[in-house]
Amino acid sequence: MKILDWYIIKKFLGTFFYSIALLIVIVIVFDVSEKIDAFIKNNAPLHEIIFQYYLNFIPYFINLFIYLFTFISVVFFTSRLAANTEIIAMLSTGISFRRLLYPYMISALFLAVISFFLGNFLIPITNQGMRKFMDKYVDKPPINNKRNVHVQISPNTFVYVESYNPGRSTGYHFSLEKYDGIRLVYKLNSANIQKDTVPNKWTLNDYYGRTISKDGEQHIFSGRKMDTTLAINPRDLYKVRHRYNEMNLFQLNGFIEAEKAKGSLAYRRYEVEKYKRLSSPLAILILTLMGVALSSRKSRGGIGLNLGMGITLAFTYILLMQVSTVFSTQGNLDPSVGAWVPNVIFLLISLYLIKRAPK
């Protein structure tokens, strides 16, 4: 039985790695054609293009397409086994269909572990290398210069700056508000705010503010310069796109806990990313089950029919994963629910298809 297991594992992984390698070559060719003008214009050295950009580029795209190409690989080679009546020959020897699934699931588990490692530990590192290369030779630093930045620094305290200049470490038109429930109790304004070298220490210039008592009485104060301590980081005052793409799983957890401790809701997008990373490798196992169930029966339509049906279901699965991510990010759907619901739904579909598969 070990010979048969190794036969299926080699077919599975061989088909997968061959197809994903072809895809990566095609993606790189298209990417080079798109960026060649920027490379030439900015005099990007060939060794940096290869080792700092494209070597870091490959893990991201492997992980991006690993789910779909796992499924396509399973359907493709299993359909060929079925077309050549090899599946029938295997089952006719007395091997149960459940036992036949073992080498498939071992291969899928291997790919799921690779996906988990890539998404949670390797890709955050390679994304840093890619970003540095892009900043230097292709695009400007990925800073979103939109104005009017609002930051929550504690459960009842909010900070606002109209704009922030990272080069000068200065924020303009600064405002800080404290609330007791929904009642404003303290407000501080400043023409600009500058970061000191001491952590969390800031200098306010041309400031004025007021405190408001419970009976509505106000105490107004102002001055030219004031040093104060604020639980904010300069990076909180300007937005770096997709910071979570450069965080490993432990850093992501640390950021989420820090934002929750401040009472901020900024952690939500990061929490969505966390649960997405944790749940996505399971999709490889589910798509493998679905692929075997769909392609193990010999069909008059041949491989094309099985592949067409399978890709339709796979794209529906991936689409549902993206829709649930949007609802978790923009709506009220809990991130953990949004990440796992598509897996649960398609796991049930896969088990149903396995039950109806030829035994």
N, C-alpha and C positions, 0 to 999 in steps of 0.2 A: 504493500500500500504506500510505502514511502516513495517508491519510484513514481507513482501516479501523482502524489502530492507535489513532488519536485517538478514534475512535468507541467502541472497547472501553474505553480508559482513562477516558473521560468517564462511560461507563455504570458502570464499576467504582467509581471514586472518588465519583461522584455518589450512587450507591446507598449506599455506605459512610457518607459524611458525613451524608447525610439520616437514615439509620437510627440512627447513633450520637448525632446531635443530639436526635432524639426520645427516645432512651433517657435522655440526660442530663437533659432536661426532666422526665421521669417520676421519675427518681431524686431530683432536687432537690425536687419536689413532696412526695414521701414523706418526705424528710429534714426539710423545713420542718414538716410536720405532726407529726413525731416530736419536734422540738426547740423548737417554738414556745413551749411553756410555760417552758422554761429561758431562752429569749431575753427573754421578757417579765419573768420573775421577776428576772433579773439586769441588766435595763435595757441590753441590748446595742444599741448604735447601729446604725441601718439601714446606714450606709455601711461599718461594720466587718463586718456580716453579709454584705454583698454582696462587698466587695473583699478582706477579710482571710480570710473563711471560704469562701464559695462560688466565688470566682474561683480560689482554691487547691484547691478541692474537685474542680473539673472535670478537670484533667490526670490525677489519680489514677484516676478512673473511666473516662476514655477509655482509659488504658493497661490497666486491669483487664479491659475488655471488647473490646479491639481485636482479639484473636485470634478470638473467637467471631463478632463482627460482620463481620470480613473474610470469614470462611467463608460466613456467611449471605448476605452481599452477592453473593459470587461465584456461589453456587448459585442465588440468586433471579434475577439478571439473565441468567445463562447459560441457565437453564432456560427463560426467556421467549424468548431468542434461538432455542433449539432448538425450542420449541413453534411459533414463527413460521417455522420452516424456514430461518432466517437462517444457522445453522451449516452446513447442507447447501449453501446457496448460496455461502457463503465457500469451502468445500472443493471445490465443483464448478468453481471458477475455476482450480484448480491449486495453490492455497495448501496447503502441508503443515500437518498438525496441529501439528507442532513449531513452525512459524513462527507459527501462530495463538496459541501460548502466550506469545510475546514481550511483547505489551502487558499481558497478565495479570501476568507476572513483573516488568515495569517498575513497574507500580502496586503490586504487593506489596512490592517492594524499597523503594519510596518510603515505604510505611506501616511497614516494618521499621525504616528509619532514624529515623522519627518515634518509634516505640516505644523504640528504643535511647536516643535523646536524652531522652525523657520519663523512662524508668526510671532512667537513670544520672546525670542532671544536673538536670533541672527539678523532678521530683517530690520529691527530697530537700529542695529549697528551699521548695516549696509546703507540704510536710509540717510544716516548722518554723512557718510562718505559721498553719496550721490548729491545730497543737498549742497555740500561744500563745493563740489565740482560745478554744479548748476549755478551757484552764486558767483563763481569765479569766471566761468566761461560761457554761460548760456543766458541766464536770467539774473535780474537783480535779486538781492536777498528777499526771501518770501515774507516780508513784513506787510501786513494789511494796514495801510495808513488811514483807514477810515477814522473819522473824528468821533467825539462823544463816547468815550469809553467809561462804562459803569462797572464797578467792582464791589462785591460784598466782602468785607474783611472780618466781620463777626456777625452773629445772628441778628443784631439790630443796628449795625453800622454799615453805611454805604459811602463809597468814594466815587467821585466823578472828575474826569479831566477832559477838557475839550480836545486836546491833542498832547502827544508826548514825543519828545525828540530823544531817541536813545543815545545819539552821539554826544549831546550836551547833558544827558541825564536830567532833563528838565521837562516838567509837565506844566501846561498853560491852562489858566482859568480852572483852578482846582476848587473842589467843593467836598466837604465831609458832613454827613447828616447822621444823627443818632435818633432812634425812635424808642418810645415806650409803648409797645403795641403798635397802634396806627398813629399815635400822637408824636409830633416832632418835638424833641426836648433840647436839641443842640444842633447848631448849624455853624460851620466854619468855611469861609471863602478866602481865596488867595489869588493874587494875580498870576503867580507861578510857584512851583514847588520844585526844589532841587534835592537830589539824592546825595547824602553824605557817604563818606567811605566806611563809616560805622554801620553795621547791619541794622536795618529797620529805622535808621535815623534820617530825618528829612528836615529841610529848612524851608519855611514859608516866608515869602516876601510880599509886603503890602497886603497884610491880612486884616480881616474884620469878621466878626461873628456875633452870635447871640445865644443865650441859654433861655429856655422858656419853662417857667414853673407850671405846676398843675392848675393854678388859677389864671394862667395866661400872662402873668407878669414877665417881662423880658429884661434881660441884662445884656447890654450891648458893649462890646469891647473891640479894639483895633490896635494896630501897630505896624511898624516897618519890617520887622524881622522876628521870627520865632523858630526855635529848634523844637522838634517834637518827635515822638516815636510812633510809627505807624506799622501795622502788621501787613505791609504790602511789599512786593518785590517789583523792581522796574519792569520785569517781563509781564507783570499783570496789567501794565498800563499801555502796552502795545501788543497786538495780537500776532503771534507767529502761527501761520497756517499749519494745521495738522501736527501739533506738537506731540500728540500721542503716537504718531508714527515712529518717533524716535525714542519711545519709552519701552523698556522691557516689562514683563509682567509685574515684577516687584516694584519698579518705579511707578507703574500705572496704579498699583494698589496704594502706594504711598501718597501719590497726588490726590487720589479720590478721598482718602482718609483726611488729608489736610484740608481739602475744600469742604468736606462735611463738618469738620471741627469749626470752621469759620461760619457755618450756616449758609454757605454759598451754594447756588444751584449750578455753578459752572462745571461741577463734576459729572453731570448727567451724560454728556457726549462721551466722556472718557469711560464711564461705566458701561455704556453701550458697546464701545470698542473692546472693553475687557471681556464681557460675556460673549461677544462675537468671536473673539479669539479662542475662548474656551469651548464653545459649542461647535465651531466650524469643523474641526477634525472628525467629529462624529458623522458629519455629512459624507465623508469618504466611505465609512462602513455601511451607511444606509444606501448610498448610491450603488455600492458593490452588490448588496443584496438585491436591489431592484434590477440591476443589470443582469445578474444570473437568472432571476425569475423570468425576465422578458425574453432572454435569448437562448435558454436551454432547450426550448421546443423547436423542432425542425419545422420551418415555415416555407410555404410555397413562394412567398415573396422574397425569400432569401435573406441575406444579411441586411440589405437596404431597408426592408420593412421593419426589422427589429431595431435597426439603428435609428430610423425615423421616429418610431414610437418612443424609443428610449430617450432620444434627445429632446423630444417634446416634454416628456415628464421631467427630465433633468432641468430644463430651462424653467419650467413651472416652479420647481423646487427652489432654484436659485433666485427667481423673481420674488417668490414668497419670502425668502430670507431678506432680500433688499427692502421689500415693503414693510416688513416687521421692524427693520432697523430704522426706517423713516418714522414710523409711528412711535418708536421708543425715543427717538431723538427729538422729534418735533411735537409729539402728542403726549398723552398721559399713560401710555402703555409702559409697564414696568420693564426695564432693560433685560432682566433675567427671563421674564416671560417672553418678551419679543425675540430673544435669542433662541429659546428652546422650543417654542410652539411649532415652527416649521419642521424641526427634527422629529418631534413627536408625531405630527400629522403624517409625514412621509415614512416614518418607521412603521406606522400602522399599515400604510399602503403597501410597503415592501413586504411585510409579514403576510398580508392578504395575497399578494402576488406569488410569494413563495409557497403558500398553502395550495394555490391553484396550479403550480408548476408541475410538469410531468414527473412522476415518481418511479 
